[in-house]
Amino acid sequence: MSWPVKAALSIITILALTLAACEAPKEIGLPPEVIAEVQFTDTLTVRTSTVLLDSVRTSNTQQLLSGLYRDPIFGQVTAQPFFEAGGALNLNLNSDGTVNTNTYVFDSLTMEIAYSYLYGDTLRPFEVNLHRLKDTLLTGKTYYNNSSIAYDPTPLAKAKFTPNPSINNAIKFNLPAAFGKEIMDLSGKPEGATSAKFIQTIKGFTMVPATSNNMVVGFSPSSTGILLNLYLHNSADTIALVRTFYVSKRFNQVKANRQETALSQIQPLKPLLATQTGGLNYVQDALGIVTKIEIPYLQTLFKNNNIAINRAELNIVPNQPVHVGGLFGLPTGLTMAETDETNRLLRSKGDTELLLPIDGATFQSYVLPQVVSYSSKFRNYNFILTTYLQAVSIGFKKSTGLLLMPVSLASTVQSYANNSQPLTGYYPFLNNKLDRLTINPTKENVKLMIFYTQTK
């Protein structure tokens, strides 16, 4: 292992106090035969552009989206979830495995959805129709934000409400009695014996927003987010009973109409410079619009092969305020993914996203991503690139291209990383909100600061 690599791994802690003090370059405590000094630069060029990803995976997303809104920057956005709900059904089989001879009477069937995310104009009524799918979601298939499944054009039910989470955050659909009895008739039959067979019979659901909406709602597919409730009672009494079915496979379809916006000319994987998009770079969550960050002259810093990076920080100051007229808030968390000259999001052989790791992790800790929260104090997002750039400096990484993108449930993802709890993939936490970001890519707004040690 070369001296720069050893130095980068061994002196970071020693240098931390030196760097924090912002003293002038000086000799540091290395072996007598090695003369080195700490230097600083914030003049390296950071090149930015806006990229539309060619595909955005939304299978098994951690948040389902439904609605339509009009963004003055990003155009009209429409979100539509597709999901299945099921479970084995045998009303005459008790929980302990014993059989009962009761006769059950159908009362009603409802779907209750607890929304936890609102984006857009929350003062206007929200209207949505629930439809039944004509087919099931395929096991093992990857669904994207442009995927779709055919559904019955006649809605099962409609809902209209004005959001008020402080009082009630639920959307309730009262489903037809005929559909409820169809489900109840599966009890004890082969079609209801397992959740998979139940779903094959019932199919799934989608929520189609009304064109009059100007908001998108988000809700969790967990057991508390979407409940398909079958209400019934024993014919021998009037005690109400309920059988609940939960969501399994799901994905989001999210589309945009960008006509007459600064992004009207954007095409998948073809970067647009800020000069081509109204002077700004853009990030939009579920649509897969990201900002590509490159450091084209980084290798000039390493050309004499005696540089070790001690600390590198990238500060990104958003152009927009936290809210625009009370709407369109900034992402609570951002991460960066590796890319190359194709501008695709790179993945490992195990199909894990190559996300920027938490600093201090090994170069290959893709499953421990760095998630940066917005700092209201400094009004920026601050990434630590020390480990990543050190990997570039020794040739372990061949590209200096990174894609800036939001992370939903940022605190949850960060807790996984901080506690070294790897997941098989983080894509369920990516691209499943509608938060957006604009950047005026001046040197003050996108600044790379590097402290490094150079041997003589």
N, C-alpha and C positions, 0 to 999 in steps of 0.2 A: 504494500500500500504506500502511495506517495506521501511526502511530507504534508502537502496541503490538505489531503484527506484526513490524516492523523490530527493535524492541527485543528481542523474544523470540528472534529468530534471531541477534542479534549479541552479546548480553551474557551468554549462559549461561556461556561460559568465564570471563569476567571475574568473574562472581558466584560461581563454584564455591568459590573460596577464602573468600569472605566468608561464604557459607552454612555451610561446614564449620566455621568458627570460632564459629558460633552467637552472634555479637555482636548487640547491640541494633540496631534499625533505624537507618540513617543515610543520608546522601546518598552517591550513588555517582558514578563518573566518566562523566557524560554531557555533551553540549554545554552551554555556559553558559546557553542560553536554555531548557533543559529541567530542571526541578527534580523529582527523583524519589527515592524511598526504598524499601528492601527491607522487606517486611513478611512475617509468617508467620501461618498459621492451621492449627489441627488440630481445629476445632470444626464444620466442615461436616458435615451429616447424610449418612451413607451408608446407603441403604436396601437391604436384601437380601431375597431370597425364593428358593424352590426351584422350578425349572421342569423339566418333562419335555419334551424336544424331540419334535416330531411325527414326525421321521424321522431316522435315523442311518445315513449311508451307510457300507457296509462293503465295497463292491466294491474288488477289488485291494488289500485290506488288507495292511499290512506284518507282521501277525501273525495266524495262525489259532488259534482257541480251541476246545477240546473239554473238556467236563466238566460237573459239577453240584456245587454247594456250597450250604450254608445259612448265611446271614449273619444274626446277631441283629438287625441294624439294617435291612438292605435286603431281607431275605426270601430265598427260594430262587431261585437263578440257574442257568439251564441254557444251555450254549453248545454249538453244533454247527457245524462248518465244512463248506462245500461247495466242491469244487475239481476241476479237471481236470488230467490229466497226459498228455503226449503227445510225439510226435516222429515224423519220417519213419522208415520201417523197410524196409530192403532189405538182407538179410543177404548177398546175393551181389554187392553193389556195394561195392568197396573204397573207402577214404577218398580215394584218388587218382583215383577215377572209373573205374578198371578193373573188369572183371567177373571173378568167380571162379565155379568150378563145384562148390564144396564142398557137402556135405550136412550140415545141422546137426541136432543132437538136443536136444530140450528137457530141461532138468534141473529147474528150479524157478522160481517167481515170488514175489518178496517186495516188501513196501512197508516202508521203513525211515524213521522219523520221529525227528528229533533235537529234543527239546523244550528250550526255553531259558527258560521262564517257568512258575512254579508258583504257584498262588493257592489258599489254603485249608489243609486239614489234610493235610500231607505225610507223616504217619506211617501213614495208612491206605492199603491197596491201592487202586489205580486200575484200573478195568475199562472197556473201550471196544470197540465192535463196528464193523467197517468194512463199509459197504454200497455197492452199486453204484447210481449214479443211472440213472433211466429216460430222462433227457433231458440235453441239454447246456446250458451257460450261454450266454446269447445275447451276441454281440458288440455292444458299444455300449449294452447295457442297464445301468442303475444298480440295484444290489442293496442292500438295507437290512437292518438287524438283525431285521426281521420277515419277510424274504423266505424262500422255501423252494422246493425242487425235489423232485418225487416220486422215491422210491428203492425198490429191491427190499426187501421186509420181511425176507427171509432174508439174514443177514450173509454176506459173503464169508469173513471171518475174525474172530477175537477175540484180544484181548490183555489181559493182567492183570499188573500189576507194582507194586512199591512204589518210589516215586521215591528215587533216590540219585545225584544229579548228579555227585558226586565220583568215583563208580565208573563209571557208565554213564548216559547221558542219552538213550538210544534206545528207541523203541517199535518192535517188529518184528512185522509181520503175515506169516504164511506163507499165501499165497493158493492156491486150488485149482489143480491141474494142468490141469484142463479150461479154466480161464480163461487160464492161461499159454499153452496150445497155441492157443487162439483168437487171442491176440495174435501168436504166432509165425506163424500161418497168413496174417497180413496182409502178410508180407514179400514184396516184389516185386509186390504187387497194387495196383490203383488206390486201394483203401481205406487203404493204408499209404504212399502216395506222398508225402503231406505231413502235417505235424503236425495241420492242421485236419481233414483227411479221417480221420486216425487217431482223433482225438477224437470225430468224428461217429459213428464205429463203436463205440468203446469206451465212450463217454459219460464219466462222471466218478465221484467218490466222495464219501461223507460219513462222518463218525465219530460214532456215536451213543453217548453215555455211559450207563453203568449207573446205575440209580436209587440204588444203594448208595454211590455216590461222595460224597465231600465235598471235592472239589478240582477245579480247572480247570487244564489244561496248555496252554501256548502254544508255537507253533513257527513258524519262518520258512518262507515259501513259496519261499525261494531254493534254489539248486542244492544247498546243503548241508543244507537243512531237511527236504525230503520227496523220497525217491527211490523210483521204481517200477523194480525191477531184474529183468530177464529173464536168467536164467542158462542157458547152453547150452554145447555143445561140438561140435567138428567130428567127424563120424563116423569120420574117419581117425585120430584121436588122442584123448587124454583131457584135453587142456588146457582148463581152464575158461575160458569167455568170458562177458562180461556186457554187456548192452545196457541203458542207463539212460534213463528218460523223466522229464521234469521238469514241475513244476507251471506252469500258465499262469493262466487266469482262476480267480477264487475270491472267496468272501465268507463272512462269519460270520453265523449266526443266533443271537441272544442274547435270551432271554426271562426274565421274572421273575414270581414269585408273591409279592406284597407284602401278602397278607392278614395281619391282626393285627400290622402294623408301623406306625411313625409315618407312613409314606408310603402307607398303604392307600388314601387318598382322592385321590392325585395323578392328574391327567388331563393329556393333552398340551396344552402351551401355556397352562395355567392356573396362574399363580404361587400358591404357598402361602407365607404368612408363617411365621416361626419359631413364632409363637404357635399355629399350626395343625399344626405338625409336631414337637411335643415340645420346643420351645425351641431347635431347631437348624436350620441350613441344611445342605444335602447336595449332594455331588458323587459320581457313580458313572460310571465310564468308559464301558464298552461299552453301557450301558443308556440313555445320553443324559440322565442326570439332572445338571443344572448349577445353579449358584447365580447368580442374576441380581443384578448390582450397579448401583445407580442413585445419582446425586448430584442429588437433586431441586431443591436450592436453589443450585446452582452459578451459575446466571445472576445471582443477587443480587450475586455478587462482581464481575460485569462490568457492572452496571447503569449505572454512570457512564462506561463506555466508555474508561477510561484505565488499564486493568490489563494487564500483560504477565506471564505465568507464567514464572518462572525455573526452578523445579523442583517436581515433584509426585510424591509417593510414596504408594503404597497398601500398607500392611502387613496381611497376613492371617495370623492365628494359628490353626492347626487345633485343634479341640477334642480330637480323639483323639491318643493317642501314636503314635510311629512304627509300633509294632505293638501289636495287642491280643491278649495271650496268645500271642505269637509269630505271629499271623495278621494278615491284613488290613492290610498296610502302606500308608503314605501314597504318593500319586503322586510320582514322582521329579521330575516337571516339570509345570507348569501354564501355560496360556496363556489369553487372553481373546478372545472374538469379539464383534463388534458385533451389536446387535439393535435392535429398535424396539418400538412398542407391541404388535406381534403376538407378540413373544417368540420369533420364528424366528431362526435363525442366518442373518445376511445374507451375500450373495455378490455379487461383482462381475459385470459383464456377461459376463466370461469364465468365470464359475462358480467363481472362486477365493474361498475363504472370506475375509471381511473380518476378519482377525485383528489384534489390537493390534500395531502395528509396534514394532520395536526403537526405543528412544528416540534422537532425533536424526535419524531417517530422515524422509523427506518424509511428508506427511499421507497419501499414496496408496501407500505401500510395503507393500501387503497381503502381498506375497510374501516379506517379510522379517520374520517374526513374532517377537514377544518371548516367549521361553520362560524361565520362572523356576524355578529349582531350589529344593528345600526346604533351608533353612539349619538344620542341626542345632545350630549355635552359638546362633542367635537364635530357633530354633524357629518360624520363620515363612517365608512366601513374600512377597517384596518386589517389587512392580511399580513401574516408573517411568512415570508418566502425563503427563509434561511435554508431549510433542509432541501427544498425543491431546487433552488439555484445552485446549491453545493453539488447536487446530483448532476446538474447541467454542466458545472465547471469541470467535473472529472470525466464527462462523457457518458455517465450512466443514463442520463436523459438526452435524447437527441433533439427534442423540440422545445422551444420556449413559448409555445402557444397555449393559452389557457382560456377557457370559456366561462364567463361570469354568469351565474344563474341562481335563482332563488331556491330556498329549501323550505318546505312547509314543516310544521312541528319542529322548528329549528332547535328549540331547547331540548326536545326529546332526542333528536339526532346527535346533538352535541354531547348529551349525557352518555350515549352509547360510546362515542369516541373517547371521552374523558375517562370512562371506566374500562376502556379496552374491551368492549363487547362487540366483536365483529358481526355483521349481518351478511347474508349471502349477496345482498345487493341493496342499494339505497334508492333505486329508481322509484319505488312507491312514494318516496318523500319528495321527489322532484317533479316539477311541472304539474302540480295539481291545485294551484290557486291562480288568481288573476292579478296579483300584485305586480306593479310595474315600476320601472326605474328609467330615468333619463340622465345622461351624463354629458356635460359640456367638457370635451377632452382637452382642456388646457393643462399646462404643466402644474398649475396650482391644484387642479381637481383630480388629476391622475399622476401621482408622484411616487417614484420608486427611490427609496433611501437605502443605501448599502454601506455597512461598516465591514471592512475587510482587512486582513493581515497580509502584508507582502514581505517576503524574505529578500534579503540583499545578497 
